[in-house]
Amino acid sequence: MKIREIRQQTEKEIEENLVSLKEKLRELRFNLVGGKVKNIREMHRVKKDIARILTIIKERKNDTPRKKK
């Protein structure tokens, strides 16, 4: 998932993607321990996507107008 795609999504879509990616990462971890995962790069990709989404969420929270003194 590219950062441009994430920026175009609504807050609700971003939250849904975050939840699904966290669930996918959890499943990959369980499968890794069980010896079912052969492609560890998939875990790396999912972690990067989660980080991108969290970055966008934080940016949007920080863009709120602040009171001037």
KOLTIMI-657527 format. One line per field, with one value per residue (C-alpha): x, y negated, z negated; residue in one letter. Coordinates in steps of 0.05 Angstrom, whole numbers, m for minus. Each point is the difference from the previous one (the first is absolute). Example, Ala and Ser with C-alpha at 12.3 -4.5 7.8 and 13.67 -1.06 7.14 Angstrom:
2
c1 <- 246	27
c2 <- 90	m69
c3 <- m156	13
residuo <- a	s
END
This chain:
69
c1 <- 0	28	m3	m40	m54	m5	m4	m60	m40	m49	13	m46	33	68	m22	m30	65	40	m43	4	76	10	m42	40	65	m26	m18	68	35	m40	14	74	4	m39	48	m53	30	55	m3	25	1	m76	6	49	m48	m58	40	20	m73	m21	55	m23	m72	20	42	m59	m45	51	9	m75	m5	56	m31	m56	1	34	m18	45	26
c2 <- 0	m67	m62	m37	53	m6	m76	4	44	m24	7	60	36	m12	29	61	12	m7	52	49	m8	11	63	24	m12	40	58	m3	2	61	34	m16	34	59	5	m16	m66	4	m73	m42	m61	m2	m15	m56	m30	3	m34	m56	m10	m5	m51	m41	0	m20	m57	m27	4	m38	m53	m11	m8	m51	m41	m25	m75	m24	m59	m60	m33
c3 <- 0	20	m43	53	m2	m76	2	47	m47	m53	m74	m4	58	m30	m67	34	38	m64	m35	58	7	m75	5	61	m37	m60	46	34	m67	m22	67	m6	m67	27	59	53	24	52	23	m58	45	m5	m74	16	51	m48	m55	48	21	m73	m13	60	m24	m70	28	40	m61	m41	54	4	m75	m1	57	m45	m9	m64	m42	7	m63
residuo <- m	k	i	r	e	i	r	q	q	t	e	k	e	i	e	e	n	l	v	s	l	k	e	k	l	r	e	l	r	f	n	l	v	g	g	k	v	k	n	i	r	e	m	h	r	v	k	k	d	i	a	r	i	l	t	i	i	k	e	r	k	n	d	t	p	r	k	k	k
END
